[in-house]
Amino acid sequence: MKRYFRLLCLATTVSLALLAFSAPVFAKQTSNGFRSHHVCDLASSGFAQCNAIQLDTSSQGLTPKASSPSGLNPADLQAAYNLPSATAGSGQTIAIVDAYDDPNAEADLAVYRSQFGLPPCTTANGCFRKVNQNGGTKYPHGNSGWAEEISLDLDMASAICPNCKILLVEASSNSFTNLGIAVNTAVSLGANVVSNSYGGSESSGESSYASYYNHPGVIITASSGDAGYGVEVPAAYNTVVAVGGTSLSRNSSTSRGWTETTWSGAGSGCSAYITKPSWQSDTGCSRRTVADVSAVANPSTGVSVYDTYGQGSGWMVFGGTSVSAPIIASVYALAGNASSINAASSLYTHTSSLYDVTSGSNGSCSGSYLCTATTGYDGPTGLGTPNGVGAF
């Protein structure tokens, strides 16, 4: 009996360990018939799920984990959002906070930047730094899903602000306590902006994590979520910039050359617990409204990402508000004004420097603008998407 009990315990331990190192596949069909899947586990209370969604490129007749990239590249994103990426960003540090370790992060980043002609960002030249949640170099164990999230975040920071330094802070787990400690570490190590591409459902205890995301003088961005209408934290905190999502497509018939609509998966709505910040004046929600601003997130119009530690090795196409959160963080870095901005406040006084997104929905709700795009402010896309850096 004792031997049986020991074997049972060992089997349970091994099973739990394997769960920690592997990524689930939550498949779904996108609006245009393409297949996609979330790369991180669903999270229980007190824990966060990364908001990265991988497009199954085989459904488009392309090869998953390909030897050459598909999806939107840095030049596309810079053009679509009218960004001064070639000339701005020097002296700024973008922190990427995620859970678990991606042991190939720096090597994969090098491939992405070389592919698109971006300057090297390495430990050796002082551009790249990786630390654990306490600022040390004893990293947590690897996790294939969160590793793909890390690659996505690093690639988006590079695409938008190639002159910025990048600080990767890896939390020991995906608990909000550990992720919050990692945010504090990122700030203490000099980050000007901190990107958080993860979230969890709101709960009555969420205020206990709020202080981790309150750093005056540092911009904190957070994904609004990938499950459609509904609010999650940390995006709900009124000290962060909540980032929604769009579908971004080329359109030669417009002066901009691009068209954006609401992505149906973007999170939005009225927080159940967080008070309304002074700069929000929408009348359909007496508390904090999500989101503030947005960028591309639809996996069907997704971005190129290079990763070799996840479920395969090579080029992939990703979406989710895990794309939009580091994009917006990096736009703030391009502007270089984080120390003088109060969270998302500047967006609400510089709406002329944003592309208004006026069509699309992410679900049904009693206050229509909370789930349906409209002229001016709406929940899924906030005030719109970047048109240069004037609003940041």
Buried (B, 14 or more C-beta within 10 A) or exposed (E): EEEEEEEEEEEEEEEEEEEBEEBBEBEEEBEEEBBBBBBBBEBEEBBBBBBBBBBBBEBBEBEBBBEEBBBBBBEBBBBBBBBBBEEBBEEBBBBBBBBBBBBBBBEBBBBBBEBBEBEEBBEEEEBBBBBBBBBEEEBBEBBBBBBBBBBBBBBBBBBBBBBBBBBBBBBBBBBBBBBBBBBBBBBEBEBBBBBBBBBBBBBEEBEEBBEBBBBEEBBBBBBBBBBBBBBBBBBBBBBBBBBBBBBBBBEEEEEBEBBBBBBBBBBBBBBBBBEBBEBBEBEEBEBBBBBBBBBBBBBBBBBBBBBBBBBBBBBBBBBBBBBBBBBBBBBBBBBBBBEEBEBBBBBBEBBEBBBBBBEBBBBEBEBBBBBBBBEEBBBBBBBBBBBBBBBB
